[in-house]
Amino acid sequence: MARKTTPARKSARKAKGAPAAFTRDEEFAALRTMLLVRRFEEKAGQLYGMGKVGGFCHLYIGQEAVVTGMFMARDPEDDVVTSYRCHGHTLVSGADPKAVMAELTGREAGVSYGKGGSMHMFNPSGHFWGGHGIVGAQVPIGTGLAFANRYRGNGKAALVFFGEGAANQGQVYESFNMAAIWKLPVVYIIENNRYAMGTAVTRSAARPEELFMRGAAFGIPGEQVDGMDVRAVKAAGERALAHVRAGKGPYVLEMQTYRYRGHSMSDPAKYRSREEVQKMRQEHDPIEQVKTRLLEAGQATPEELKAVDAEVRKVVSEAAEFATSTPEPPAEALWTDIYADENTARGEG
Ligand SMILES: Cc1ncc(C[n+]2csc(CCOP(=O)(O)OP(=O)(O)O)c2C)c(N)n1
């Protein structure tokens, strides 16, 4: 029987051809941001290996184009929420790399005063609302942010990032339903990095090749995007945001991406081959793609590219230096920031 074409199915689409070109400035901005995330994460991994980071630590290496392109597309006032794999989102939202690294090392100067660690980072001034350890829990929270924006009529949207593993959670579909009924201004961004811990998407998801269709039953349009190409991400992000801001309700973006490192620092990564990882790094790396384009178009010299990297490495090593020398919270800090009230609530709201 022929499949009935619903409006959602008609508006859902697979990744298309080459996305619109970036200007030289945009290429450099994307390069700098992605390098900041990459070098930061490499350093975080080193500090973890040296025993300087307690608890969990999930690195974002390989996925940099997703957060970078989406933040290029968003309005700085739009709200953002994500999972525990949040260092990149915190940095790109404008948090000081020193404060992000100090959160990893559990210091008082950290973004969450050293009490949240790797999975619980926030940056209210950048409208970044965490950093959540429970798989999928940020989806209803982000939907609530969109509801608040709708209610206040402030024209702001919410960007809700979650993994393809989280995309199988029930609360995701409760959120989709409410967002569709109320036409909330929310973009759901599925970061399909192909593995949820050690489980491949092909084993965990029904119709793993079309996660962008996950909102179809609710009439939510979806798009599959090359999440390794920052230009494709930005262009899709702009389309999605224009849709939600026009009052047409939510939008799903499936970002096809890849994480190079293990799920967390304690993952031996036995569930995939070295060759698979190598192939992604060599053929699809988001940072190398920008560098190659700049060089081939004669828009940058190798020296200029090296200078950006050196600049970023300096920022990151200063952050590490700070994060390993600034003090830990005093013992009394155990009694603060437990409940939000006028005596204990800190930061901007
Ligand atoms: C409700 C819940 N179940 C299980 C876990 C353990 N857990 C942590 S991360 C993870 C995998 C999630 O994968 P995915 O959503 O694809 O995101 P990724 O880690 O790939 O970014 C699991 C099962 C958890 N934190 N919360």
The ligand as an SDF file (V2000), in Angstrom:
LIG
                    3D

 26 27  0  0  0  0  0  0  0  0999 V2000
   17.4870    7.9530   32.6400 C   0  0  0  0  0  0  0  0  0  0  0  0
   18.9030    7.5040   32.4480 C   0  0  0  0  0  0  0  0  0  0  0  0
   19.1380    6.2470   32.0250 N   0  0  0  0  0  0  0  0  0  0  0  0
   20.4100    5.8130   31.8370 C   0  0  0  0  0  0  0  0  0  0  0  0
   21.4670    6.6680   32.0920 C   0  0  0  0  0  0  0  0  0  0  0  0
   22.8910    6.1950   31.8320 C   0  0  0  0  0  0  0  0  0  0  0  0
   23.3770    6.7990   30.5880 N   0  0  0  0  0  0  0  0  0  0  0  0
   24.1530    7.8900   30.6150 C   0  0  0  0  0  0  0  0  0  0  0  0
   24.5290    8.4140   29.1030 S   0  0  0  0  0  0  0  0  0  0  0  0
   23.6660    7.1960   28.3510 C   0  0  0  0  0  0  0  0  0  0  0  0
   23.6280    7.0890   26.8460 C   0  0  0  0  0  0  0  0  0  0  0  0
   22.8920    8.2070   26.1810 C   0  0  0  0  0  0  0  0  0  0  0  0
   23.2220    8.2640   24.8160 O   0  0  0  0  0  0  0  0  0  0  0  0
   22.7770    9.4190   23.8530 P   0  0  0  0  0  0  0  0  0  0  0  0
   21.4500    9.9470   24.2870 O   0  0  0  0  0  0  0  0  0  0  0  0
   22.8800    8.9260   22.4750 O   0  0  0  0  0  0  0  0  0  0  0  0
   23.8120   10.5950   24.1030 O   0  0  0  0  0  0  0  0  0  0  0  0
   25.4030   10.6260   23.9670 P   0  0  0  0  0  0  0  0  0  0  0  0
   25.9740   10.1280   25.2680 O   0  0  0  0  0  0  0  0  0  0  0  0
   25.7710    9.7820   22.7990 O   0  0  0  0  0  0  0  0  0  0  0  0
   25.7530   12.0580   23.7810 O   0  0  0  0  0  0  0  0  0  0  0  0
   23.0950    6.3630   29.3060 C   0  0  0  0  0  0  0  0  0  0  0  0
   22.2800    5.1810   28.9970 C   0  0  0  0  0  0  0  0  0  0  0  0
   21.1800    7.9740   32.5460 C   0  0  0  0  0  0  0  0  0  0  0  0
   22.1250    8.8510   32.8000 N   0  0  0  0  0  0  0  0  0  0  0  0
   19.8950    8.3810   32.6900 N   0  0  0  0  0  0  0  0  0  0  0  0
  1  2  1  0
  2  3  1  0
  2 26  2  0
  3  4  2  0
  4  5  1  0
  5  6  1  0
  5 24  2  0
  6  7  1  0
  7  8  2  0
  7 22  1  0
  8  9  1  0
  9 10  1  0
 10 11  1  0
 10 22  2  0
 11 12  1  0
 12 13  1  0
 13 14  1  0
 14 15  2  0
 14 16  1  0
 14 17  1  0
 17 18  1  0
 18 19  2  0
 18 20  1  0
 18 21  1  0
 22 23  1  0
 24 25  1  0
 24 26  1  0
M  CHG  1   7   1
M  END
$$$$
